[in-house]
Amino acid sequence: MEPVIVIGAGLAGCEAAWQLAKRGVPVDLREMKPEKSTPAHKSPDFAELICSNSLRANNVENAVGLLKEEMRRCDSLIMACADATALPAGGALAVDREAFARKVTEAIRSHPNITVTAGEVTAIPPEGTVLVASGPLTSDPLAEDIARQFPQEQYLHFFDAVAPLVAFESIDMEKAWFASRYDKGTPDYINCPMSREEYDAFWLALCGAEEAKLHGFEDKTVFEGCMPVEVMGRRGHDTLCYGPLKPVGLPDPRTGKEPYAVVQLRKDNAEGSVYNIVGFQTHLTWPEQRRVFRMIPGLEQAEFLRYGVMHRNTYLNAPRLLNRYYQVAEEPRLTFAGQMTGVEGYVESAASGLVAGVELAHRLLGQPPVDFPAETALGALARYVSNPTVADFQPMNVNFGIIPPLEQKVRGSKRMKNAALAARALEALATLEL
């Protein structure tokens, strides 16, 4: 059997390669790192996490938590490595990003059915079975070639922003404290409180700060799930207080009262020496980041280990091109996976690679197709990006809104309803022959 060419060793590409290889399908995994990298990438390892080290909620009453549990039950490489390198993060699943990437890389490189070919891929190979998982930061030559494959379709993009990292030893813990919201789980977050006066000064400075030059950037092109903090601030004085700076469930232990606003920092490595400023994706200039973010109580002397940056994410007009297996409907030898398909988020990207890899393996081995039910998060996400009736297509995180409703209403809280949807999903998943 000729190997499947998988382009890109990010989350989706590694997951797809793993699902193919574990079923006996040979894989030629092509990755441009370490020979070439993008401005946002820093590590030579595969599955590098860029924006954050959090894979978000970890309970099945949350749609992304359900998606993660479904992936675990499908023997996901990404989930296995995430669980093995998890850091305390309350109800979320956060990982030591370097240990996580290293573990994924080791698993991929050691699998006997996977051959890794280093070097940039500038065009889709004209023959053979190809799975493109080159990611939202696809290099210009390959992006241009992909666009040429579909001249009748608009090639879309949106802008994404990355939050800064700071050294723990530079945080003033006389002003900040450890706690998780509502004391849920272990006290995993550092909390920096703001009074009304401190918040007002910070908000004014943030909204007036100088942004880095970025041609073509407009607020309307910012994906809502990864909005720069300064863009969010400009939407209204208290917008941040209902978003990343919300103080609810975080009383200051020194006063017993909730502050006007709270900035949270989340551990970014197992040693606890590096912290991520939660929700502070930004494209302010680096000097402005130092000036404005050091106005946060506890961060006056913050040492920035990485500044926030802005980059363009690219994605396909998937509903016009792909089927629910992430295959190009009119050219089945081509499959796409990852954020390029219009799924948004680390977990969703890996999930698309899982579905694409499983289905491709079954097809190449002459086995019946695997239809992930619409009732599952895996199936619902695949159907969303391939639904030709979707108007004004844009990237989507998994959510219960794209999963069919229950036949019978569940009385009680939203959490009880979501738990019932999750139970139905896992029951439906159990019927599949993977």
C-alpha positions in Angstrom: 0.0 0.0 0.0 1.3 3.4 -0.9 1.7 5.7 2.1 -0.8 8.4 2.8 1.0 11.8 2.5 0.1 13.9 5.6 1.2 17.5 5.2 1.7 19.2 8.6 2.7 17.8 12.0 0.4 20.0 14.1 -2.4 18.7 16.3 -4.6 17.6 13.4 -1.8 16.2 11.3 -0.3 14.2 14.2 -3.7 12.9 15.2 -4.6 11.9 11.6 -1.2 10.2 11.1 -1.7 8.3 14.4 -5.2 7.0 13.5 -4.0 5.9 10.1 -0.8 4.3 11.4 -2.4 2.4 14.2 -4.7 0.7 11.7 -1.8 -0.4 9.6 -1.8 2.3 7.0 1.7 3.7 6.2 2.1 7.4 6.5 4.6 9.9 5.0 4.3 12.8 7.4 5.8 16.0 5.9 6.7 18.9 8.2 8.7 22.0 7.4 10.1 22.4 11.0 12.8 22.5 12.0 14.1 23.6 8.6 11.6 26.4 8.4 9.3 28.0 10.9 6.7 30.7 11.2 7.1 33.9 13.3 4.6 32.4 15.8 6.4 29.0 16.3 9.3 28.6 18.6 9.8 24.9 19.1 11.1 22.2 16.7 8.7 19.7 18.1 5.4 18.7 16.6 1.9 19.7 17.9 3.3 23.0 19.2 0.7 25.0 21.1 0.7 28.7 20.2 -2.0 30.8 21.7 -2.5 29.1 25.1 -1.7 26.0 27.0 -5.3 25.4 27.9 -7.5 22.9 26.1 -10.5 24.4 27.9 -13.2 22.7 30.0 -12.7 19.1 31.0 -16.2 18.0 32.1 -18.8 16.5 29.7 -21.4 19.0 30.7 -19.4 21.4 28.5 -19.3 20.7 24.8 -15.5 20.8 24.5 -15.3 18.5 27.5 -17.6 16.0 25.8 -15.5 16.3 22.6 -12.4 15.4 24.6 -14.0 12.4 26.3 -15.2 11.1 22.9 -11.6 11.5 21.6 -10.3 9.6 24.6 -12.7 6.7 23.8 -11.4 6.7 20.2 -7.7 6.3 21.4 -6.7 9.8 20.5 -3.0 10.5 20.6 -3.4 14.1 21.4 -5.7 13.5 24.3 -3.4 10.8 25.7 -0.4 13.2 25.6 -2.5 16.0 27.0 -3.7 13.9 30.0 -0.1 12.7 30.6 1.3 16.3 30.8 -1.7 18.0 32.5 -1.3 20.9 34.9 -3.7 21.9 37.7 -6.2 24.3 36.2 -9.5 24.0 38.1 -12.1 22.6 35.8 -10.0 23.0 32.7 -7.4 20.8 31.0 -4.1 22.7 30.8 -0.8 21.2 29.8 2.9 21.8 30.1 3.2 22.9 26.5 6.8 21.8 26.0 6.3 18.4 27.6 3.1 17.9 25.6 4.8 18.7 22.3 7.7 16.5 23.2 5.5 13.6 24.0 3.5 13.8 20.8 6.7 14.1 18.8 8.2 11.0 20.5 5.1 9.0 19.8 4.9 10.0 16.1 8.6 9.5 15.4 8.7 6.1 17.1 5.7 4.6 15.3 6.9 2.0 12.7 4.2 2.9 10.2 5.1 6.7 10.2 8.0 8.1 8.2 8.7 11.8 8.9 10.0 13.9 5.9 11.4 17.2 6.9 11.2 20.2 4.6 8.6 22.7 3.4 5.8 21.4 1.1 5.1 24.1 -1.4 2.3 22.3 -3.4 -0.1 19.5 -3.0 1.4 16.4 -4.6 -0.3 15.7 -7.9 -0.8 12.0 -7.3 -1.6 9.7 -4.3 -3.8 10.1 -1.3 -3.1 13.3 0.5 -4.3 14.7 3.8 -3.5 18.4 4.3 -3.2 19.6 7.9 -0.9 22.5 7.4 -2.6 24.6 9.9 -3.8 28.2 10.1 -0.3 29.4 9.5 0.1 27.6 6.2 3.1 28.9 4.3 2.4 31.3 1.4 3.5 28.9 -1.4 1.3 26.1 -0.2 -1.6 28.4 0.6 -1.4 29.8 -2.9 -1.4 26.3 -4.4 -4.4 25.2 -2.3 -6.2 28.3 -3.5 -5.4 27.3 -7.1 -7.0 23.9 -6.5 -10.4 25.6 -5.9 -10.4 28.7 -8.2 -14.2 28.9 -8.0 -14.2 29.4 -4.2 -13.2 32.3 -2.0 -10.2 31.5 0.2 -11.0 32.9 3.6 -9.0 34.1 6.6 -9.3 35.7 10.0 -6.8 37.2 12.5 -5.7 35.5 15.6 -3.9 36.9 18.6 -1.5 35.4 21.2 -1.3 36.2 24.9 2.0 37.1 26.6 3.9 34.9 29.1 5.5 36.2 32.3 8.0 34.8 34.8 6.4 33.7 38.1 9.3 35.1 40.1 8.5 38.6 38.8 4.9 38.6 40.0 4.2 40.4 43.3 2.4 37.8 45.4 1.9 40.4 48.2 -0.8 41.9 45.9 -1.9 38.7 44.1 -3.2 35.4 45.4 -3.7 31.8 44.3 -7.4 30.7 43.8 -9.7 29.1 41.3 -13.1 30.6 40.7 -15.6 29.6 43.3 -12.8 27.6 44.9 -13.4 24.9 42.3 -10.6 22.3 42.3 -7.2 23.3 43.5 -6.1 27.0 43.7 -4.5 26.9 40.2 -4.7 30.6 39.1 -2.9 33.7 40.2 -5.4 36.5 40.7 -4.5 40.2 40.4 -7.3 42.4 41.8 -8.2 45.8 40.5 -10.2 48.6 42.3 -12.5 50.8 40.3 -9.9 53.5 40.1 -7.1 51.0 39.0 -9.4 49.5 36.4 -10.4 52.9 35.0 -6.7 53.9 34.5 -5.9 50.6 33.0 -8.9 50.7 30.6 -8.0 54.1 29.4 -4.4 53.2 28.8 -5.4 50.0 27.0 -7.8 51.6 24.7 -5.3 54.3 23.7 -2.3 52.1 23.4 -0.4 51.8 20.1 -1.1 48.7 18.0 1.5 46.9 15.9 1.2 47.5 12.2 -0.9 44.9 10.4 -2.1 45.5 6.9 -5.7 44.7 6.3 -6.7 44.4 10.0 -10.2 45.5 10.9 -12.2 44.7 14.1 -14.7 42.8 12.0 -12.1 40.2 11.0 -11.2 39.3 14.5 -12.5 35.9 15.5 -14.7 36.4 18.6 -13.2 33.4 20.5 -9.6 34.9 20.3 -10.3 38.6 20.3 -7.4 41.0 21.2 -7.9 42.4 24.7 -7.6 46.0 23.4 -10.4 45.3 20.8 -12.6 43.9 23.5 -11.8 46.9 25.8 -12.9 49.4 23.1 -16.3 47.8 22.9 -17.2 49.4 26.2 -16.0 50.4 29.7 -17.1 47.2 31.4 -16.9 44.7 28.6 -13.7 43.2 30.0 -15.4 42.9 33.4 -17.8 40.5 31.9 -15.1 38.7 30.0 -11.5 37.8 31.0 -11.5 40.3 33.9 -14.7 39.2 35.6 -14.3 39.1 39.4 -17.2 36.8 40.2 -16.3 33.9 42.5 -12.9 35.4 43.3 -13.1 37.3 46.6 -9.9 38.9 47.7 -8.7 37.0 50.8 -7.5 40.2 52.3 -10.9 41.9 52.2 -13.3 39.0 51.8 -15.0 41.0 49.0 -14.9 40.7 45.2 -12.7 43.3 43.5 -14.0 45.5 40.7 -12.0 43.4 38.2 -9.5 40.5 38.4 -6.8 39.6 36.0 -6.0 35.8 36.1 -2.7 34.1 35.2 -2.6 30.4 34.5 0.5 28.1 34.9 2.1 27.4 31.6 4.7 24.8 32.5 4.9 22.0 35.1 7.6 23.8 37.1 5.3 26.8 37.6 8.0 29.2 36.5 6.0 30.6 33.6 2.4 32.0 33.6 0.0 33.0 30.8 -2.1 36.1 31.2 -5.5 34.6 30.6 -7.6 36.3 27.9 -4.9 38.9 27.0 -4.4 38.0 23.4 -3.1 41.2 21.9 -1.4 42.9 19.0 -0.2 46.0 20.9 3.4 46.9 20.2 5.8 45.3 22.7 6.7 48.6 24.5 3.0 49.3 24.9 2.4 45.8 26.3 5.1 46.4 28.9 3.7 49.8 29.8 0.0 48.9 29.9 0.1 45.4 31.4 2.5 46.5 34.2 -0.4 48.7 35.4 -2.0 45.5 36.6 -1.6 45.2 40.4 1.0 42.5 41.0 2.6 42.8 37.5 4.4 46.2 38.0 7.7 44.4 37.7 6.6 41.6 35.3 9.3 40.0 33.2 7.8 39.2 29.9 9.1 35.9 28.5 7.0 36.2 25.4 5.0 39.1 24.1 1.6 38.9 22.5 1.6 38.7 18.8 -0.9 38.8 16.0 -1.0 36.5 13.0 -3.4 35.6 10.2 -5.2 32.3 10.3 -6.4 30.9 7.0 -9.3 28.6 6.4 -11.4 27.1 3.5 -14.9 27.8 2.5 -15.5 24.2 3.7 -19.3 23.9 3.3 -18.8 24.3 -0.5 -15.8 21.9 -0.7 -15.8 19.2 2.0 -18.0 16.3 3.1 -18.5 15.1 6.6 -15.3 13.0 6.4 -13.3 16.2 5.7 -12.7 15.0 2.2 -12.9 17.2 -0.9 -16.2 16.0 -2.3 -15.2 16.4 -5.9 -11.7 15.0 -5.4 -11.7 12.2 -2.8 -8.0 11.7 -2.9 -7.7 15.0 -1.0 -8.6 15.4 2.6 -8.2 18.4 4.9 -8.0 18.6 8.7 -7.4 21.1 11.4 -8.2 24.8 11.5 -8.0 25.2 7.8 -11.4 23.4 7.6 -13.1 26.0 9.8 -13.0 24.2 13.1 -11.6 26.5 15.8 -9.6 25.5 18.8 -6.9 23.0 19.7 -9.3 20.2 20.6 -11.5 20.8 17.6 -8.5 20.7 15.3 -7.3 17.4 16.7 -10.8 16.0 16.5 -11.0 16.8 12.8 -7.7 14.9 12.3 -9.1 12.0 14.2 -12.3 11.8 12.1 -10.4 12.3 8.9 -7.8 9.7 9.8 -10.2 7.1 10.9 -12.4 7.4 7.8 -9.5 7.5 5.4 -8.0 4.3 7.0 -11.3 2.5 6.6 -11.7 3.6 3.0 -8.1 2.5 2.0 -8.5 -0.8 3.8 -11.8 -1.5 2.0 -13.8 -1.3 5.2 -17.3 0.3 5.6 -17.2 4.0 6.3 -17.4 5.3 9.8 -20.3 7.7 10.2 -19.8 9.5 13.5 -23.4 10.2 14.6 -24.7 13.8 14.6 -25.5 13.3 18.3 -21.8 13.1 19.1 -19.6 16.2 19.3 -17.2 14.6 16.7 -20.0 14.0 14.3 -21.7 17.4 14.9 -18.5 19.3 14.3 -17.8 17.5 11.0 -21.4 18.1 9.8 -21.2 21.8 10.7 -18.1 22.5 8.5 -19.6 20.4 5.6 -23.2 21.8 5.8 -23.9 23.6 2.5 -26.8 25.5 4.0 -24.5 27.4 6.4 -24.5 31.1 5.4 -21.5 33.4 6.0 -19.3 30.5 7.1 -16.7 31.3 9.8 -14.6 29.3 12.3 -16.6 27.5 15.0 -15.8 26.1 18.4 -17.7 22.9 19.3 -20.9 23.7 21.2 -24.2 22.0 22.1 -26.0 24.3 19.7 -24.8 22.3 16.7 -25.8 18.9 18.3 -29.4 17.8 17.6 -31.7 18.5 20.6 -33.0 15.8 22.9 -36.3 14.1 21.9 -37.7 14.7 25.3 -37.2 17.9 27.4 -35.0 17.6 30.5 -36.4 19.5 33.5 -33.9 21.3 35.6 -30.7 23.2 35.0 -28.8 23.7 31.7 -26.1 21.5 33.2 -28.6 18.7 33.6 -29.7 19.1 29.9 -26.1 19.1 28.8 -25.3 16.0 30.9 -28.2 14.2 29.1 -26.9 15.3 25.7 -23.4 14.0 26.7 -24.8 10.7 27.9 -26.7 10.2 24.6 -23.5 11.1 22.6 -21.3 8.6 24.4 -23.9 5.9 24.0 -24.1 6.6 20.3 -20.3 6.6 20.0 -20.2 3.2 21.7 -22.1 1.7 18.7 -19.3 2.5 16.2 -16.9 -0.1 14.8 -13.7 1.9 14.8 
